[in-house]
Protein backbone atom coordinates (compact mmCIF):
# COMPACT_ATOMS: atom_id res chain seq x y z
CA UNK A 1 0.00 0.00 0.00
CA UNK A 2 1.16 3.56 -0.71
CA UNK A 3 2.93 4.83 2.41
CA UNK A 4 1.20 8.20 2.04
CA UNK A 5 -2.21 6.55 2.45
CA UNK A 6 -1.09 5.04 5.75
CA UNK A 7 0.08 8.39 7.07
CA UNK A 8 -3.10 10.14 5.93
CA UNK A 9 -5.37 7.46 7.40
CA UNK A 10 -3.69 7.64 10.80
CA UNK A 11 -4.04 11.43 10.76
CA UNK A 12 -7.75 11.24 9.91
CA UNK A 13 -8.57 8.65 12.57
CA UNK A 14 -6.70 10.36 15.39
CA UNK A 15 -8.02 13.83 14.50
CA UNK A 16 -11.61 12.56 14.39
CA UNK A 17 -11.16 10.99 17.83
CA UNK A 18 -9.78 14.25 19.24
CA UNK A 19 -12.75 16.07 17.76
CA UNK A 20 -15.22 13.61 19.32
CA UNK A 21 -13.64 13.95 22.77
CA UNK A 22 -13.68 17.75 22.66
CA UNK A 23 -17.26 17.79 21.35
CA UNK A 24 -18.36 15.54 24.21
CA UNK A 25 -16.77 17.94 26.68
CA UNK A 26 -18.72 20.79 25.10
CA UNK A 27 -21.94 18.79 25.26
CA UNK A 28 -21.47 18.44 29.03
CA UNK A 29 -20.75 22.09 29.73
CA UNK A 30 -23.92 22.30 31.88
CA UNK A 31 -23.52 18.88 33.55
CA UNK A 32 -22.86 19.32 37.30
CA UNK A 33 -19.62 17.73 38.48
CA UNK A 34 -18.50 16.83 34.95
CA UNK A 35 -14.76 16.39 34.46
CA UNK A 36 -13.23 16.98 31.04
CA UNK A 37 -11.50 14.27 29.04
CA UNK A 38 -8.18 15.04 27.36
CA UNK A 39 -7.04 13.22 24.23
CA UNK A 40 -3.53 13.17 22.81
CA UNK A 41 -1.45 11.40 20.19
CA UNK A 42 2.04 9.97 19.97
CA UNK A 43 4.25 9.30 16.94
CA UNK A 44 4.28 5.77 15.59
CA UNK A 45 7.69 4.30 14.88
CA UNK A 46 8.57 2.44 11.71
CA UNK A 47 7.93 -1.29 11.48
CA UNK A 48 11.54 -2.25 12.15
CA UNK A 49 11.61 -0.15 15.32
CA UNK A 50 8.09 -0.97 16.51
CA UNK A 51 8.42 -4.72 16.01
CA UNK A 52 12.17 -4.97 16.66
CA UNK A 53 12.87 -6.68 13.33
CA UNK A 54 16.17 -4.98 12.62
CA UNK A 55 17.32 -7.77 10.32
CA UNK A 56 14.69 -7.03 7.67
CA UNK A 57 15.53 -4.79 4.70
CA UNK A 58 13.97 -1.34 4.78
CA UNK A 59 13.95 2.05 3.12
CA UNK A 60 15.79 4.61 5.24
CA UNK A 61 13.84 7.52 3.76
CA UNK A 62 10.51 5.96 4.69
CA UNK A 63 11.79 5.18 8.17
CA UNK A 64 12.64 8.85 8.65
CA UNK A 65 9.07 9.72 7.71
CA UNK A 66 7.77 7.47 10.48
CA UNK A 67 4.52 5.55 10.37
CA UNK A 68 2.03 8.26 11.27
CA UNK A 69 0.45 8.80 14.69
CA UNK A 70 -1.26 6.67 17.31
CA UNK A 71 -3.87 7.58 19.90
CA UNK A 72 -2.55 7.88 23.42
CA UNK A 73 -4.91 6.83 26.24
CA UNK A 74 -7.60 9.43 26.92
CA UNK A 75 -7.29 10.79 30.44
CA UNK A 76 -9.71 12.65 32.69
CA UNK A 77 -8.68 15.95 34.27
CA UNK A 78 -10.07 16.26 37.78
CA UNK A 79 -9.77 20.04 38.02
CA UNK A 80 -12.06 21.84 40.46
CA UNK A 81 -15.21 23.28 38.91
CA UNK A 82 -16.75 26.50 40.13
CA UNK A 83 -19.38 26.25 42.88
CA UNK A 84 -22.89 27.52 42.25
CA UNK A 85 -24.94 28.43 45.34
CA UNK A 86 -28.51 27.06 45.38
CA UNK A 87 -31.48 27.19 47.74
CA UNK A 88 -31.69 23.42 48.17
CA UNK A 89 -30.18 22.15 51.46
CA UNK A 90 -29.65 18.73 49.84
CA UNK A 91 -27.47 20.16 47.09
CA UNK A 92 -23.90 19.36 48.10
CA UNK A 93 -20.57 20.19 46.48
CA UNK A 94 -17.00 19.12 47.16
CA UNK A 95 -14.44 21.89 47.53
CA UNK A 96 -11.02 20.37 46.96
CA UNK A 97 -10.19 16.70 46.46
CA UNK A 98 -12.73 13.97 47.01
CA UNK A 99 -15.79 12.11 45.72
CA UNK A 100 -19.16 11.15 47.13
CA UNK A 101 -19.72 7.40 47.42
CA UNK A 102 -22.94 5.99 45.97
CA UNK A 103 -24.28 2.49 45.56
CA UNK A 104 -23.59 0.75 42.27
CA UNK A 105 -25.76 -1.69 40.39
CA UNK A 106 -25.31 -4.29 43.11
CA UNK A 107 -27.13 -2.15 45.67
CA UNK A 108 -25.88 -0.87 49.00
CA UNK A 109 -23.68 -3.90 49.57
CA UNK A 110 -22.62 -4.19 45.94
CA UNK A 111 -20.28 -2.16 43.80
CA UNK A 112 -19.34 1.32 44.95
CA UNK A 113 -19.39 4.22 42.53
CA UNK A 114 -17.89 7.69 42.94
CA UNK A 115 -19.32 11.01 41.82
CA UNK A 116 -18.84 14.76 42.05
CA UNK A 117 -22.50 15.40 41.22
CA UNK A 118 -23.91 16.44 44.59
CA UNK A 119 -27.52 17.05 43.59
CA UNK A 120 -29.33 14.93 46.16
CA UNK A 121 -32.86 14.36 47.40
CA UNK A 122 -34.86 12.02 49.65
CA UNK A 123 -36.85 9.20 48.14
CA UNK A 124 -40.24 8.03 49.41
CA UNK A 125 -38.62 6.09 52.27
CA UNK A 126 -36.41 8.97 53.47
CA UNK A 127 -33.26 7.54 51.92
CA UNK A 128 -30.71 10.03 50.56
CA UNK A 129 -30.25 9.44 46.83
CA UNK A 130 -28.84 11.19 43.75
CA UNK A 131 -31.48 13.40 42.16
CA UNK A 132 -30.52 12.62 38.57
CA UNK A 133 -29.63 8.95 38.78
CA UNK A 134 -31.42 7.61 41.88
CA UNK A 135 -28.44 5.77 43.37
CA UNK A 136 -28.29 5.65 47.15
CA UNK A 137 -25.71 7.96 48.74
CA UNK A 138 -23.46 6.01 51.13
CA UNK A 139 -22.02 6.92 54.50
CA UNK A 140 -18.45 6.34 55.68
CA UNK A 141 -19.33 2.68 56.32
CA UNK A 142 -20.73 2.29 52.79
CA UNK A 143 -24.31 2.04 53.98
CA UNK A 144 -27.35 4.00 52.67
CA UNK A 145 -28.17 7.16 54.59
CA UNK A 146 -31.64 7.23 56.15
CA UNK A 147 -33.03 10.61 57.20
CA UNK A 148 -36.25 12.01 58.64
CA UNK A 149 -38.03 13.95 55.86
CA UNK A 150 -39.85 16.05 58.47
CA UNK A 151 -36.71 17.55 59.98
CA UNK A 152 -34.30 20.13 58.64
CA UNK A 153 -31.01 18.80 57.30
CA UNK A 154 -27.67 20.47 58.02
CA UNK A 155 -24.49 19.12 56.47
CA UNK A 156 -21.16 20.16 57.94
CA UNK A 157 -17.85 20.51 56.11
CA UNK A 158 -16.68 17.04 57.21
CA UNK A 159 -19.84 15.43 55.83
CA UNK A 160 -21.65 15.09 59.16
CA UNK A 161 -25.43 15.20 58.61
CA UNK A 162 -27.30 16.85 61.49
CA UNK A 163 -31.02 16.63 62.24
CA UNK A 164 -32.62 17.99 65.40
CA UNK A 165 -29.21 18.71 66.90
CA UNK A 166 -28.17 15.06 66.55
CA UNK A 167 -25.76 13.57 64.02
CA UNK A 168 -27.84 11.26 61.85
CA UNK A 169 -25.05 10.11 59.52
CA UNK A 170 -21.73 11.02 57.93
CA UNK A 171 -21.58 11.24 54.16
CA UNK A 172 -18.77 9.15 52.70
CA UNK A 173 -16.25 11.54 51.14
CA UNK A 174 -13.34 9.57 49.75
CA UNK A 175 -10.40 9.81 47.37
CA UNK A 176 -7.71 7.54 45.96
CA UNK A 177 -4.05 8.06 45.15
CA UNK A 178 -4.22 6.74 41.59
CA UNK A 179 -7.21 8.32 39.86
CA UNK A 180 -6.28 6.67 36.57
CA UNK A 181 -7.98 3.60 38.07
CA UNK A 182 -11.32 5.37 37.58
CA UNK A 183 -13.39 5.16 34.40
CA UNK A 184 -16.50 7.08 33.47
CA UNK A 185 -19.68 5.05 33.59
CA UNK A 186 -22.19 7.72 32.59
CA UNK A 187 -24.75 9.65 34.65
CA UNK A 188 -21.90 11.42 36.45
CA UNK A 189 -20.57 8.19 37.96
CA UNK A 190 -17.05 6.80 38.08
CA UNK A 191 -16.42 3.05 38.31
CA UNK A 192 -13.16 1.24 39.03
CA UNK A 193 -11.25 -0.09 36.04
CA UNK A 194 -9.60 -2.82 38.09
CA UNK A 195 -11.26 -5.44 40.35
CA UNK A 196 -11.07 -4.54 44.02
CA UNK A 197 -10.31 -0.93 43.21
CA UNK A 198 -12.62 0.31 45.95
CA UNK A 199 -10.22 -1.14 48.53
CA UNK A 200 -7.81 1.71 47.69
CA UNK A 201 -10.27 4.37 48.84
CA UNK A 202 -9.20 6.67 51.65
CA UNK A 203 -10.72 9.70 53.45
CA UNK A 204 -10.62 12.78 51.23
CA UNK A 205 -8.92 16.06 52.08
CA UNK A 206 -11.72 18.17 50.57
CA UNK A 207 -14.75 19.57 52.34
CA UNK A 208 -18.48 19.44 51.75
CA UNK A 209 -20.32 22.67 50.93
CA UNK A 210 -24.07 22.63 51.59
CA UNK A 211 -26.57 24.31 49.25
CA UNK A 212 -24.08 24.37 46.41
CA UNK A 213 -23.45 22.43 43.21
CA UNK A 214 -20.13 22.04 41.43
CA UNK A 215 -20.41 23.14 37.83
CA UNK A 216 -18.75 21.39 34.90
CA UNK A 217 -15.03 22.04 34.62
CA UNK A 218 -15.34 22.41 30.83
CA UNK A 219 -13.76 25.57 29.42
CA UNK A 220 -16.07 26.38 26.50
CA UNK A 221 -13.56 28.50 24.57
CA UNK A 222 -10.73 25.99 24.98
CA UNK A 223 -12.96 23.09 23.87
CA UNK A 224 -14.28 25.01 20.86
CA UNK A 225 -10.68 25.65 19.81
CA UNK A 226 -9.91 21.94 20.22
CA UNK A 227 -12.90 21.01 18.04
CA UNK A 228 -11.86 23.53 15.38
CA UNK A 229 -8.23 22.41 15.39
CA UNK A 230 -9.20 18.75 15.16
CA UNK A 231 -11.60 19.46 12.31
CA UNK A 232 -8.82 21.30 10.47
CA UNK A 233 -6.43 18.40 11.03
CA UNK A 234 -9.03 15.97 9.70
CA UNK A 235 -9.50 18.05 6.56
CA UNK A 236 -5.73 18.39 6.05
CA UNK A 237 -5.19 14.64 6.35
CA UNK A 238 -8.06 14.09 3.94
CA UNK A 239 -6.43 16.41 1.41
CA UNK A 240 -3.19 14.47 1.83
CA UNK A 241 -5.03 11.24 0.97
CA UNK A 242 -6.54 12.94 -2.10
CA UNK A 243 -3.10 14.11 -3.26
CA UNK A 244 -1.67 10.59 -2.98
CA UNK A 245 -4.70 9.22 -4.81
CA UNK A 246 -4.04 11.66 -7.65
CA UNK A 247 -0.34 10.74 -7.72
CA UNK A 248 -1.21 7.04 -7.84
CA UNK A 249 -3.65 7.70 -10.68
CA UNK A 250 -0.95 9.52 -12.64
CA UNK A 251 1.59 6.78 -12.01
CA UNK A 252 -0.80 4.14 -13.34
CA UNK A 253 -2.34 6.03 -16.26
CA UNK A 254 0.60 8.16 -17.37
CA UNK A 255 3.94 6.77 -16.21
CA UNK A 256 2.78 3.20 -16.57
CA UNK A 257 1.36 3.62 -20.05
CA UNK A 258 2.98 1.45 -22.72
CA UNK A 259 3.38 3.16 -26.09
CA UNK A 260 3.58 0.83 -29.06
C-alpha positions as CSV (number, residue, x, y, z in Angstrom):
1,X,0.0,0.0,0.0
2,X,1.2,3.6,-0.7
3,X,2.9,4.8,2.4
4,X,1.2,8.2,2.0
5,X,-2.2,6.6,2.4
6,X,-1.1,5.0,5.7
7,X,0.1,8.4,7.1
8,X,-3.1,10.1,5.9
9,X,-5.4,7.5,7.4
10,X,-3.7,7.6,10.8
11,X,-4.0,11.4,10.8
12,X,-7.7,11.2,9.9
13,X,-8.6,8.7,12.6
14,X,-6.7,10.4,15.4
15,X,-8.0,13.8,14.5
16,X,-11.6,12.6,14.4
17,X,-11.2,11.0,17.8
18,X,-9.8,14.2,19.2
19,X,-12.7,16.1,17.8
20,X,-15.2,13.6,19.3
21,X,-13.6,14.0,22.8
22,X,-13.7,17.8,22.7
23,X,-17.3,17.8,21.3
24,X,-18.4,15.5,24.2
25,X,-16.8,17.9,26.7
26,X,-18.7,20.8,25.1
27,X,-21.9,18.8,25.3
28,X,-21.5,18.4,29.0
29,X,-20.8,22.1,29.7
30,X,-23.9,22.3,31.9
31,X,-23.5,18.9,33.6
32,X,-22.9,19.3,37.3
33,X,-19.6,17.7,38.5
34,X,-18.5,16.8,35.0
35,X,-14.8,16.4,34.5
36,X,-13.2,17.0,31.0
37,X,-11.5,14.3,29.0
38,X,-8.2,15.0,27.4
39,X,-7.0,13.2,24.2
40,X,-3.5,13.2,22.8
41,X,-1.4,11.4,20.2
42,X,2.0,10.0,20.0
43,X,4.2,9.3,16.9
44,X,4.3,5.8,15.6
45,X,7.7,4.3,14.9
46,X,8.6,2.4,11.7
47,X,7.9,-1.3,11.5
48,X,11.5,-2.2,12.2
49,X,11.6,-0.1,15.3
50,X,8.1,-1.0,16.5
51,X,8.4,-4.7,16.0
52,X,12.2,-5.0,16.7
53,X,12.9,-6.7,13.3
54,X,16.2,-5.0,12.6
55,X,17.3,-7.8,10.3
56,X,14.7,-7.0,7.7
57,X,15.5,-4.8,4.7
58,X,14.0,-1.3,4.8
59,X,13.9,2.1,3.1
60,X,15.8,4.6,5.2
61,X,13.8,7.5,3.8
62,X,10.5,6.0,4.7
63,X,11.8,5.2,8.2
64,X,12.6,8.8,8.6
65,X,9.1,9.7,7.7
66,X,7.8,7.5,10.5
67,X,4.5,5.6,10.4
68,X,2.0,8.3,11.3
69,X,0.5,8.8,14.7
70,X,-1.3,6.7,17.3
71,X,-3.9,7.6,19.9
72,X,-2.5,7.9,23.4
73,X,-4.9,6.8,26.2
74,X,-7.6,9.4,26.9
75,X,-7.3,10.8,30.4
76,X,-9.7,12.6,32.7
77,X,-8.7,15.9,34.3
78,X,-10.1,16.3,37.8
79,X,-9.8,20.0,38.0
80,X,-12.1,21.8,40.5
81,X,-15.2,23.3,38.9
82,X,-16.8,26.5,40.1
83,X,-19.4,26.3,42.9
84,X,-22.9,27.5,42.3
85,X,-24.9,28.4,45.3
86,X,-28.5,27.1,45.4
87,X,-31.5,27.2,47.7
88,X,-31.7,23.4,48.2
89,X,-30.2,22.2,51.5
90,X,-29.7,18.7,49.8
91,X,-27.5,20.2,47.1
92,X,-23.9,19.4,48.1
93,X,-20.6,20.2,46.5
94,X,-17.0,19.1,47.2
95,X,-14.4,21.9,47.5
96,X,-11.0,20.4,47.0
97,X,-10.2,16.7,46.5
98,X,-12.7,14.0,47.0
99,X,-15.8,12.1,45.7
100,X,-19.2,11.1,47.1
101,X,-19.7,7.4,47.4
102,X,-22.9,6.0,46.0
103,X,-24.3,2.5,45.6
104,X,-23.6,0.7,42.3
105,X,-25.8,-1.7,40.4
106,X,-25.3,-4.3,43.1
107,X,-27.1,-2.2,45.7
108,X,-25.9,-0.9,49.0
109,X,-23.7,-3.9,49.6
110,X,-22.6,-4.2,45.9
111,X,-20.3,-2.2,43.8
112,X,-19.3,1.3,44.9
113,X,-19.4,4.2,42.5
114,X,-17.9,7.7,42.9
115,X,-19.3,11.0,41.8
116,X,-18.8,14.8,42.1
117,X,-22.5,15.4,41.2
118,X,-23.9,16.4,44.6
119,X,-27.5,17.0,43.6
120,X,-29.3,14.9,46.2
121,X,-32.9,14.4,47.4
122,X,-34.9,12.0,49.7
123,X,-36.8,9.2,48.1
124,X,-40.2,8.0,49.4
125,X,-38.6,6.1,52.3
126,X,-36.4,9.0,53.5
127,X,-33.3,7.5,51.9
128,X,-30.7,10.0,50.6
129,X,-30.3,9.4,46.8
130,X,-28.8,11.2,43.8
131,X,-31.5,13.4,42.2
132,X,-30.5,12.6,38.6
133,X,-29.6,8.9,38.8
134,X,-31.4,7.6,41.9
135,X,-28.4,5.8,43.4
136,X,-28.3,5.7,47.2
137,X,-25.7,8.0,48.7
138,X,-23.5,6.0,51.1
139,X,-22.0,6.9,54.5
140,X,-18.5,6.3,55.7
141,X,-19.3,2.7,56.3
142,X,-20.7,2.3,52.8
143,X,-24.3,2.0,54.0
144,X,-27.3,4.0,52.7
145,X,-28.2,7.2,54.6
146,X,-31.6,7.2,56.1
147,X,-33.0,10.6,57.2
148,X,-36.3,12.0,58.6
149,X,-38.0,13.9,55.9
150,X,-39.9,16.1,58.5
151,X,-36.7,17.6,60.0
152,X,-34.3,20.1,58.6
153,X,-31.0,18.8,57.3
154,X,-27.7,20.5,58.0
155,X,-24.5,19.1,56.5
156,X,-21.2,20.2,57.9
157,X,-17.8,20.5,56.1
158,X,-16.7,17.0,57.2
159,X,-19.8,15.4,55.8
160,X,-21.7,15.1,59.2
161,X,-25.4,15.2,58.6
162,X,-27.3,16.8,61.5
163,X,-31.0,16.6,62.2
164,X,-32.6,18.0,65.4
165,X,-29.2,18.7,66.9
166,X,-28.2,15.1,66.5
167,X,-25.8,13.6,64.0
168,X,-27.8,11.3,61.9
169,X,-25.1,10.1,59.5
170,X,-21.7,11.0,57.9
171,X,-21.6,11.2,54.2
172,X,-18.8,9.2,52.7
173,X,-16.3,11.5,51.1
174,X,-13.3,9.6,49.7
175,X,-10.4,9.8,47.4
176,X,-7.7,7.5,46.0
177,X,-4.1,8.1,45.1
178,X,-4.2,6.7,41.6
179,X,-7.2,8.3,39.9
180,X,-6.3,6.7,36.6
181,X,-8.0,3.6,38.1
182,X,-11.3,5.4,37.6
183,X,-13.4,5.2,34.4
184,X,-16.5,7.1,33.5
185,X,-19.7,5.0,33.6
186,X,-22.2,7.7,32.6
187,X,-24.8,9.7,34.6
188,X,-21.9,11.4,36.4
189,X,-20.6,8.2,38.0
190,X,-17.1,6.8,38.1
191,X,-16.4,3.1,38.3
192,X,-13.2,1.2,39.0
193,X,-11.2,-0.1,36.0
194,X,-9.6,-2.8,38.1
195,X,-11.3,-5.4,40.4
196,X,-11.1,-4.5,44.0
197,X,-10.3,-0.9,43.2
198,X,-12.6,0.3,46.0
199,X,-10.2,-1.1,48.5
200,X,-7.8,1.7,47.7
201,X,-10.3,4.4,48.8
202,X,-9.2,6.7,51.6
203,X,-10.7,9.7,53.4
204,X,-10.6,12.8,51.2
205,X,-8.9,16.1,52.1
206,X,-11.7,18.2,50.6
207,X,-14.7,19.6,52.3
208,X,-18.5,19.4,51.7
209,X,-20.3,22.7,50.9
210,X,-24.1,22.6,51.6
211,X,-26.6,24.3,49.3
212,X,-24.1,24.4,46.4
213,X,-23.4,22.4,43.2
214,X,-20.1,22.0,41.4
215,X,-20.4,23.1,37.8
216,X,-18.8,21.4,34.9
217,X,-15.0,22.0,34.6
218,X,-15.3,22.4,30.8
219,X,-13.8,25.6,29.4
220,X,-16.1,26.4,26.5
221,X,-13.6,28.5,24.6
222,X,-10.7,26.0,25.0
223,X,-13.0,23.1,23.9
224,X,-14.3,25.0,20.9
225,X,-10.7,25.7,19.8
226,X,-9.9,21.9,20.2
227,X,-12.9,21.0,18.0
228,X,-11.9,23.5,15.4
229,X,-8.2,22.4,15.4
230,X,-9.2,18.7,15.2
231,X,-11.6,19.5,12.3
232,X,-8.8,21.3,10.5
233,X,-6.4,18.4,11.0
234,X,-9.0,16.0,9.7
235,X,-9.5,18.1,6.6
236,X,-5.7,18.4,6.0
237,X,-5.2,14.6,6.4
238,X,-8.1,14.1,3.9
239,X,-6.4,16.4,1.4
240,X,-3.2,14.5,1.8
241,X,-5.0,11.2,1.0
242,X,-6.5,12.9,-2.1
243,X,-3.1,14.1,-3.3
244,X,-1.7,10.6,-3.0
245,X,-4.7,9.2,-4.8
246,X,-4.0,11.7,-7.6
247,X,-0.3,10.7,-7.7
248,X,-1.2,7.0,-7.8
249,X,-3.7,7.7,-10.7
250,X,-0.9,9.5,-12.6
251,X,1.6,6.8,-12.0
252,X,-0.8,4.1,-13.3
253,X,-2.3,6.0,-16.3
254,X,0.6,8.2,-17.4
255,X,3.9,6.8,-16.2
256,X,2.8,3.2,-16.6
257,X,1.4,3.6,-20.0
258,X,3.0,1.5,-22.7
259,X,3.4,3.2,-26.1
260,X,3.6,0.8,-29.1
